[in-house]
Amino acid sequence: MERTKILVTGGAGYIGSHAVVELYEAGFMPVIIDDFSNSRESVLTGLEQILGVRVPFHRVDCNDAEAMRAVFAEEGNLRGAIHFAAYKAVGESIEKPLEYYQNNIGSLLTLLQVMREFGVEALVFSSSCTVYGVPDKLPVTELTPTKKANSPYGATKQMCEDILRDVAAAPSNRLKTILLRYFNPIGAHASAKIGELPLGVPQNLIPYVTQTAAGIREKLTIYGDTYATPDGTNIRDYVHVVDLAKAHVVAVQRLLDGKGEVVETFNIGTGRGNTVLEVVHAFERATGQKLNYVIGPPRPGDVPAIYADVTKATQELGFRTTATLEEALASSWKWQQSLAAVS
């Protein structure tokens, strides 16, 4: 039986590559678009080793409308899309706001235009808990008011959500969209063939943790220990990337089955918050590696604490995470070791 084709923009990226695996294993045919601006071609080899096939791939910038049209025309019969392609580092977005607005908003507008031209009417959008800003109350639900974003990155996610709601409200609209608001993805595929692969100095906590444990970085800096949290460090909801990838399969199936509203929003997290120091100690327990860490000043744009209420995703999507924090961290370390073995 022919597999249903789903376009995956940014499909060679961290979350995108794991979603490609889960889509294929669920019976779909993922079609990857990526320009390797924030990923590496070696990911395609890892995917082929996991799946035993090379899924369709197009080296394309999602801001390039003509190139996008060529992909839609060549592939034919795309049934839906998952839009991951975006710049994603909070700190970098403060340094390069123009690039973030251009890329993150421009790529969505181009994708929506081309989807409309080719009659593709199902979209899963990669959003973020950064849309909540600094919340008044925890945990955050999908009804928690969004506030002024703490960074241009967060602002682009808010704007993209607004664009998708405006598109949905148009009388001529045929598109159905699910907005998945991610919390903090960590971990790697059990095979250690794909995982988080930062270019240059990591912007996220876990790659910095694993690189410090591996001796690539001299020490881990924890940014601030005077927040109003149990140990003074930031609280985040850390979700295993494989669990997060599986949520996309559920969302795609929901859209293709015609269920739900024209636009729906779901938090994808574990429903639990952990401080940075708790993560450090959990990593040490899970791997037996001692971490050299120091406390530094707080970073601009960092939210003190945020974690998800996942009731809606559990009840309406039938989705819940299964991996523990220690399991996710152990998979990150296994991935780091696999990188060292081939370098």
N, C-alpha and C positions, 0 to 999 in steps of 0.2 A: 504494500500500500504506500502511496506517495505521502511523504511527510509534509505537514503544513509549515510553510516558510515564515519565519519571524525575523525581521531585520533587527540587528543589535548594534547600535552605534556605540563606539568606544568598546567594542567587544574584545579587544586585546588588553584592556585595562584590568585593574584589580577585581572589581566587582563584576564587570562585564564578562571576563573570561570564565569566572565561576558560574555565571548565569548561562553562558553558552553550554557548559557541561551539563547543567541540570536540564536545560531545554532539550538537548539532544537525547539525554537519557530518559526524558519523559515522552519521547516520540516526535518532537518537533525537529525542523531543520533550521538551525540558526544561520543567518547570513550576516557575517561580520563586516562592519565598516570601521576603519581606524586609520589615522594618519601617523601614528607612533610619535605624536608630540609629547605624550605623557606615558608611553609604554614602549615595549621592545618587541621586535619580530620573533625573538626566541619563544614568546608566549604561544605562538601558533604551533611550534614544534611540541610544546608541552601539551597543548590541547589534542594534537594528533596522537600523541603517545597515550593519553588517557582514553580517548574515544575510539581509536583504531581507524579513524577516517580523517581526512582533511576537509573541514566544513568550508563552504564558500566564503571567500575573503576578498574585500575590495579596499585598496589603499586610497582613501578619499578623505578630504577635509569636509566636514558636515556643513561648513559655511559656503561651499562651492555648489551652487544650485545645479549647474549643468552636469557636473560630475555625479551629483546625487540622482538626477534624472536618468543618467546613463545606467546607474546601478539598478534602479527600479525597472527600467526597460529591459535590461539584460536578464534579470532574475525572473521577472514576470510572476504574477500570482502571489505577491507578498500579502499575507493576511493581517499582519500587525507589526508593530515596532516597539522596541524598548530603547529609550533614549538615555544612555549613560554619558555620552561624549560631552565633557565639560572640564574646565579647569576647576580644581577642588581644594586648594590650600588656603585656609583662612588668612594666615600671616602674609602669604605671597599676594593675596588679593588686596591687602592694604597697601602694599608697595606698588602693585600694578593694576589699579582699578579699571583703567580703560580697556586693557587686554581682557579682563574678566567679563566686563559688560559686553564687549564686542563678540567674544567667543561663545559665552554661555547663552546669551539671549539670541544672538545672530544665528547660531546653529539650530536652535529650536524653531525660529521663524522659517528658516530654509526647509527644515524637515517637514513642518506643517504644510507649507506650500506644496511641496512635492508629493506628500501623502494625499493631499486633496486632488491634485492633478491625476494621480493614478488610482484614486478610489480606495485607498487603504484607510480603514475607519476604526482601528483599535490601537491605542497608544498607552504604554506604561511609562510614566515619567519618573526619573530618578530625582527625588527631592530630598530634603534634609531637615533634621530637627533644628538647624540653625534658623529656620523661619520663625521659631518661637521667641527668638531673642533671649533676653533674661526673664524667664517666667516668674510670675508672682507666686505660683503654687506648683508643687510637685506631687505626683508625677503629672506630666502633660498629657492631655487627651487631644483628640483631633479637633475638639471644640475650644481648646485653649486659645485665647486671642493671640494672633501673631503681632509682634511688636517691631519697632524699628530694629533692623538687623544690626548686629555688632560688627559686620564686615561687609565689604562689597560682594564677597562670595555668597554670604547669606542673603544679601539684597537681590542677587541674580536669581536665586531660587524662589524668593517671594515673587519677583516680577514674572518669572516663567509660569508659576502657578496662576497668577492673575491673568496672564495671556491665555492660558488654557481654559480658564473659567469664562473669559470673554468670548472665546471661540465657541464654547459650548452653548452660550446664551444666544448666539446668532440664529435667526429663524431658519437659515439654510443649512445649519450644521448637521453633519452625519457622524462626526467623530465621537467616540466614547473613550474616556481617559480615566486611568487610575493613577493617582499621585501617591507614590510610596515615600513617606518621610523616614529616611534611615536615621538610626542613631549611630553608634560608632562601630563600623565593621573591623573585625580583626580575624586572625587565623589564616589558614591555607587549606587547599585540598589535601585529603588524606594521602594521596600519592606523592606529595611534595613535588609535583611536576609544574604546578602553577601556584602563585601566591602574591603577596604585596611586593612590588618591585619598584621602589622609589628611584627616580633619576637624581643623582647627586645626594645632598644631605637630606635625610628624611624630614618631612614636615609633620608626620604623625607619630604618636607615642610608640606603638609596638615595633615598627621597624628600627626605631632608635634603640629600643630595649634589646632586640635581638642582635643588632650590630655592636652594641656595647658588650653584650655577653660573648660575642665572637671575637672581640678585640679590634674590630674595625674602628670603633669610636672609643676614645679614652674614657669617657664618662657620660652618664645620662644626666641631663639637667632637668629637674622638675620645676616647672615655672609657677612658683608661688606656693606658700604653705600657711597663708593667713586668711584663706577663705573661710566662710562660715559653714564648714563641713566638719565631720568628726575628727579628722586629722589635719585639717587646714588645706588639703590639696583638692583639686577639681574633682567633681563627680561626673561620671559619664555612664551611659548604658552600652556595654560592649557586647556586640552580637557577632556570632561566628559567621563569616562570609558565606559559608555553604548554606547555613540556615537562611541568610538574606537572599541568596540566589534562588532558593526553593520558593520563597515568597513571590518572586517574579513569575515563576511557572504557574502558580496558583492564580496570580492576577491576570496573566495572559489568557488562561483557560476561562476565567470568569468573563472577560471581555468577549471572547469568541462564542461563548454560550449565550451571550446577550443578557446576562444578569446585571443587576445593579442599576445605578443612576447614570446620567450622562457624564458626570464627573464625580469620582469618589476619592476620598483621602483616607489613608491608613498609616498609622505609626508601625514601623517595623523595628522592634527592639526586643529585649528580654523581659522588660518590666522591672528590672533591678538596676540600681546604681552602685558603682564601685568607685572609690577614690583612686587617684593615681598611685598612692603608696600601697593600697590594697592590691592593685594590679602588679606592682613590682614584687611584692611578697608572694603573690600567687604564682608569678612566673618562676621565682626561685624555688618554690615548692614543686611545681610541675616539671622542672627541668634539672634541678640540682645545681643550677648555675648561680653564683653570687654576683650581684650587680653593683658596680661602682657608680653611685649616684650622688649628686649634690643638689641643694636647693638654690634656685635662681629667682630673679624677680618675676612677677606676673607678666604675661604677654598681653599686648593690646589685642582686643577683640575676643579674648577668651571668656566664655560664659562660666560663672562659678560652678553651677550644678544643673544637670538636666538628665532626666531619664523618663522612660515611656510608660504610659498606661496602654496596655496592649489588648484591652477588652474587646475593642471593635474588630481588630484583625482576627482575634480568636473566635468571636461569635459569628462574624459575617463572612470571613474568608475561610474559616476553619483552619487557620494557620497559627502555629506556635513554634517557638524555637526549642531545640532539644539539647544543644551542646552546652556544657558547663564552661565557665571562664577558664578553668585549668586545662580543659581539653582544647579550647581554642588557642591558648598560649603555647601548649605543647606542640600543636600543629605549626604555629609560627616558627618555633625553634627548629623543628624538623625541616621546614622550608629553608631557613637560614643555613642550616648545615648542608643541605643539598646544593645551595648556591656556592658554598665554599668548596664543595667537592668538585665542581666543574670549572672553578675559576683558576 
